[in-house]
């Protein structure tokens, strides 16, 4: 009996130790250290359960990375998705009405009207910010204040150096969300979609590439020309699609302005404006209302009106039917491969005759998004 009791006690101690070790290993497995897009090391004792988004449009990247409810860990955001892409917000709202209703609007993190107290009251584990606003976040003391309060901050980038930072941003977010497998699947899809263009464009000589002018938010300010992008964002999309970006010839900067006189003198082969449904928050815009509720008949009239602005009718691109419009929000989204593909089809219709951008857009939704594709996301002057 005594020996049996000792053996049972010994085995019980081993079992208890094994449970403790297993629990410790499990806890250690949940601890995570990542390097964000700003090059900062961020350590989590465990995966964050309550996340605040510095921009609501980060849902474009969170949605394809989550196999269940993309709002499960989101406690609040800045309301830019509601204001500047209401079509997309209504898609999310229809799919997850209770979750979108409970989200807290924390305001803009960068001008200093971001409420640290509200973030703490929500028991926030992580605030996700855009790396393009790193300086502002540091200058206002936001990063330091959140850190002192025990709230982690991580930076991602789908806007400034989008084609360079999308994959590392997706990897980072996949780890933070505990969705590494899903992130890997989406990254494979993203790379394959980008290669459908770049593998062809790589063989096109520099001297054969057309000049392309991008008008950022065409019609946002009436009778104004023009905001654009240097070799970043849509400027980079043009380059990857095989074009020469006009604004890149003027300045090596993210944001570049050019005049109507300069545009007329350059007389680009193609003119591409970006547009979205901004009319609900800014009724005076004359932009193309591209998005999930875009109406081709309405947008055809709006594109004609943009082409009729003073001076634009003189452009060769307008005369030859090479004036286009594309969904503005591709500029802040991992779905920008759709923009690259469509621009490539506009520039090289023969080389990309078999590239079905519409089918690829639908596949994106069918495989990775919680709602179906609808509406209109690009248009050409008729």
Secondary structure, DSSP 8 states (H G I E B T S, - for coil): -HHHHHHHHHHHHHHHHHHHHHHHHHHHHH-EEEE-TTS-EEEESS--SSEEESSGGGHHHHHTT-SS-TTTTEEEE-THHHHH-HHHHHHHHHH-HHHHHH-EE---TTTT---HHHHHHTT-SEEEEEGGGHHHHHHTTHHHHHHHTT-EEEEE-SSTTHHHHHHHHHHHHHHHHT-HHHHHHHHHHHHHHHHHHHHHHTTS-GGG--EEEEETTTTSSTT---EEESSSTHHHHHHHTT-EEGGGGT-SSSEEE--HHHHHHH--SEEEEEE---TTT-TT------BTT--HHHHHHHHHHHHTSTTGGGSHHHHTT-EEEEEGGGGGSTTHHHHHHHHHHHH-TTTTTT--HHHHHHHHHHHH-SS---SB-EEE--
